[in-house]
């Protein structure tokens, strides 16, 4: 029986790659797309069909908006989606550390509530896959376990806070619906091609060192005690797709993260070796680095937005025990960063502006 998947967040980087994989597997996809993104969605679907051999008949664009009641769907589209959908993949959200409170609440929280309401109306729902983030942990420190969610440690921004509130809404449905919550860490480009659409996260280090590799590589600005958990998008998509088909993942929250993440010091050294052919000669004291990056002029000199600075000093480790137990039998594993750093760097060199 062909699965009919209702998916939000297309066209988007992770959603687009997930749609490509799902279509390759023969699924039929109902794609909730805001009217302003319809032309881009059609272009992306044409490319996916050309690359995979999938039929355009496998896709149907449904004009709508998660921020609206009934997802902004027409009566006919709503009736069709309710009758045909067997799985939901909810990826639509505002992924912006500087997002304003009202917008984040409207999209990330209210939007998720609307998708939850839609899920309750489905007679043939096999799985509801919700894509969250490891950063629902907010200002917590130490080991963050997959089964843990509620806390009062606070948040660095409204992105973290509203994704946390949205996950709380989804978590409450576990007793009622077949749910899987996926929490990716910091997503970077494809581990084979380096392809990405946004230069943030580890790319701040890459672009910083690319300015003057031989000179800037001399002084490591990383931290030996802080880990930045980076995962390539192809691993994230493969993990989500695999878990969505595994009945053992029903009711689970899984952290799609690197089980052996590098410290920011090690990330710097790895990138420096790839760009300059050698590592650093000295380490800049972390307190000095943090103080320097907090200065307004530092954004122009380093390319690192001040709002992103705290993420290079977070004392958090994301437990992936359950994720690994579920993914290992399928042969799905997160590749180590050193094995794909050249792919990321080469893509940046070929595409200075995403």
N, C-alpha and C positions, 0 to 999 in steps of 0.2 A: 504493500500500500504506500503510495507516494505521500510524503509528509508535506503539509502546508504550514509554512512558517510565517508568522507575523513579526516583523522586525522594525524597530525604531532606531533612529540615528544614522540612517543612510540619506545622502552620501556623506561618509565620514571615513577617516583613516582606518580605524579598527573595523567599523561596520562594513566598509567596502570590501575589505579583505575577507571578512567572515562570509559575506554574501557570495563572494567568488567561490569559496570552499564549499558552502552549502549547495550552491547551484551545481558544482562539479559532481557532488554526490547524488544529484538528481532531484533535489527538493524543489518544491514550488514555493515562491516567496511573494508575500504581500508586504509591500514596503510603504510604511507610513512616511510620507515626504511632505515637508512644508512647500506650499505652492511656489515660493520664491526660489526653491532649490530644484524644481522639477526639470529644468533644462539640463542642469549639471547631472542630475540623477540619470536621465536618459542617456547622456553621453557616457557616463560611467558604465551603465548596463551594456551599451553597445561595445565598449572596450572589453568588458568581462566576457561577453558572448564570443568576441573575436579571439580572445586568448584561451578560452576553455572549450569552445565548441558547444557551449550551452545554447539552448533555444531561447529566443526572446519571449516565447510563450510561457516560459517558466516564471516570468516576473510580471507583477502587476503593481503599478504605482498607485497608491491611494492618497489623495490629497488630504492632509490633516495636520494637526498640531497637538502635541501632548499637553499643552497648557490649557486646552479648551475642554469643556465638558464633552463626553463621548468622543474624545480625541479629535474633535473637529471634523469627524467623518460625516458624509452624507448618509441619509437613511438607508439608501441602497447599499453603499459600501459597508456600513455598519452591520447590516443584516448578513451580507456575504462573509465578512470577516468572522463574525460570530459562528456562522454555520460551518466554515471551512477550516479555521485555524486549529492546528493540533499542537503547535509549539510557539512560544513567544521568546524573542530575544530583545530585551529592553536595554539599549545602549545610549539612547538620546539623553544628553545632559550638557551642561555648560562646564567645560574643562578649562577654567581660567582662574588662576590664583588671585587675580585682581577683580573678580566679578563683584558687582554690587549686590547688596543683601536682597533687595526686592526681586531682582531678576533671577538670582540663584534660587530663591524660595519658589518662585513661579515655575521655573523650569525643572529644577532638580527634585523638589519636594512635591509640589502640587502636580507636576507632570507625572511623577511616579505614582501618586495616588490615583490619577486617572487611568494609568495603565493597569494598576491593581484592580480597579473597578471593572475594566474591560475583561481582565482575566477571569473574574468571577462569573462572567456571563457565558463562558465557553463550555459547551457540553462535552467536547472531545479533547480537552486539554491534556496533553501527555507530559509537558514540561514547561515551566516558566523559568527562563534563564535571565537573571538580573545581573548586570555588570556594575559593580561598585568600585571601590579602590581601597588599597591598603591604608590610605591616609584618613579613613574614618577613625583611626586611632588618635587623631588630633595630637595633643601635646603629651600623650602618654609616653613613658620611657620604658626601656628594657624589652623583654620578649613579648610580642603581641601574638596571642594564639588565635587560631581560626575560629574557635567557638566563642571567642570573646567579642563583645560589641559595646555594651552600655558602659559609660564612664562619665566622670565629671571633671576631667583634666583640662577641658577647654580646647580651643582650636586656634590655628594661626590665621585663618581667613574664612570667608563665607563659602568657598568651594568645599573645604573640608567639613564645615559644619552642616551644610545642606546635603552633602552626600551621606553623612552620618544619619541625619534625620530621615532621609529617603530610605536608607537601609533598614532603619528601625521599622518603617512602614512595611517593607517587604518581609522582614523577619517575622512579623506578627502573623503572616499568612502561611507559615510553614505547617501549621496544624490543619490547614484547610485545602491547600493546593500543593501539587508536586513541584517543588521549588529547588533551584540551585542558585546560590549567590556566589558570584565570581569576583574576587578582589585582586586585580592586577597591581603590581608595583609600578615603578617608573618605566613607561613603555618607550623604547627607542626604535630605530629602523630595523629592517629585515636583516637577519643574521647572514644571509647569503648575498643579497644585492645591495644592502644598505639603504634601500628606499624608505623614505619617510616624508611627512608633509609639514613637520614642525621641528624647529631646532630649539629644544629646551632640555631640561634635565642634564644628562651627561654631555650634551652638545655644547653647553656653556664651557666646559673644560676643553673640549675639542677645538672650538673656535678661538678660545683664549690662546691656546698653544699654537694654533695655526698662524697667529699674527707674526710671531718671531720664534719658530720652533727651537733653534739652537740656543737662543738667549733665554727665553722664558722657561725652558726645560731645566735650567740650572737650579732654580729654586722651587721646590715642591710646596704648593699652597694647600695641599690636602691635609687630612687628619688621620692619624693612625688608629684612632679610637672610634671613628664614625663610619658607618657603612651606608653607601647609596645603593639601594637595591634596583638594579637595571635589568629589564627583560626585553628581548627582541619581539617585535610585533608578530612574527611568524609563530613563535612559541606560544604567545598569548592566544592567538586565533586557534591554533591546533589544540591547545588545552581546553578552551571553551567548547569547541566543536566536539572533542572527545568526551568531555564530561557530560555534555548535553545528551549523549547517546548511552551513557552508562547509568543503569538503574540504581547502582550503588550510590550515585551522587545525589539522589533525591533527598531533600532535607538538609543537604550539606552546605556549609560555607567554606570555600577554598581560597587560599591565598596563592595567586599565580605569581610567584616570586622566585628569585634565584635562591636555592637552598644554601649556597656558599657565596654570598655577595662580597665584593671587594670593598675595602675601606676607600675613602676618597683619596688617601695617600697612594694606595695601590692603583686606583683608577688613573691618577695623574701619571704615575710611573709607566703604566701600560701604554697610555696615549703618547707619552714623551718618547718612549722607545720606538713606537710606530712612526712618529713624525720626525724625530731628531736622531734616531739611531742609538740613543743612550738615555739613561735615567738622570735624576737630579744629583747635585752635589751637596745640597743642604735643604733643610726644611724650615719654612717660615713658621714661627710659633703660631698655633691656631688662634689664640686670643688676638694677635696682631692682624691676622688675616680677616677675622670676623669684624674687627673694628674698622679696618680699611674698606671692606666691602660695604659697610654701612654708610660710607660717605657718598654724597650725591654724585661726585665726579667719578666714582668707581664704575658706575654703569657704562659710561662712555669709554673708559679705559679697558674694562674687562669684558663688557658685553653681558654681564650677569645682572639682571634686574634685582633691585634691592628686595623686592617681595619674594624672590626665590632663594635669597641667601640662607634663610633658616634651614632649608632642606639639605644643605651641605653640612649641617651641624646637628642633625637629629639623632638622638641616641635611641634608635628603635631597631629591633630585629624581628622579622616576620616569619613566624613558624609556618612551615609548609608540609608538616607531617601527613595530614589528611590528603592534601593535594598529591603528594608523591605516592602515597599508597594507592590512590585511585588511578593515577596516570602511568605508573611504572608497568603494569601488565600490558599497557598499550604501546609501550616503548617511547612514550613522550617524556622528554627531559629538557630542562633549560640548558642551553649551551653556555659554557663559561665565556665571560666577556673577552678574554684575550683571543679566543678563537674567531671572533667576528669584528674586532676593533678596526681592522683594515678595511672591511666592507663599509663601515660607517664613515670612516675618514675619506675613503675614495668617493663615496656618494656626495659628501659635503664639498669636496674639491670640484666635482663635476657639476654640482648644483649649489653655488654659493648663496643663492636666494631661493627658498622653497616657495 
